[in-house]
Amino acid sequence: MSAMGSRKREQWVSAAERLLHKSTQHVECPECGTTSLQVRDVEYGWGHGKGLERYLVCSHCRAYHSVNMRRAGPLTDMRLIAAE
């Protein structure tokens, strides 16, 4: 993966991380910089394999990315792993 692609992925992961504490009105799209992100969270699995897939879409520039947010415990212990 190129350095540019890696940097963009980190920016999307950072946006998903900031959405844990802030609303979409305060988190910018990594592609165009507007605060037009729409978020959809989808839970999957059960027990220790339970996780959360977060889908981010910018309604302004139509950029999108998904972030797999695996949980091993309470919401405060959430680890973020960028989806391939």
Rosetta blueprint (number, residue, H / E / L):
1 M L
2 S L
3 A H
4 M H
5 G H
6 S H
7 R H
8 K H
9 R H
10 E H
11 Q H
12 W H
13 V H
14 S H
15 A H
16 A H
17 E H
18 R H
19 L L
20 L L
21 H L
22 K L
23 S L
24 T H
25 Q H
26 H H
27 V L
28 E L
29 C L
30 P L
31 E L
32 C L
33 G L
34 T L
35 T L
36 S L
37 L E
38 Q E
39 V E
40 R E
41 D E
42 V E
43 E E
44 Y E
45 G L
46 W L
47 G H
48 H H
49 G H
50 K L
51 G E
52 L E
53 E E
54 R E
55 Y E
56 L E
57 V E
58 C E
59 S L
60 H L
61 C L
62 R L
63 A L
64 Y E
65 H E
66 S E
67 V E
68 N E
69 M E
70 R E
71 R L
72 A L
73 G L
74 P L
75 L H
76 T H
77 D H
78 M L
79 R E
80 L E
81 I E
82 A E
83 A L
84 E L
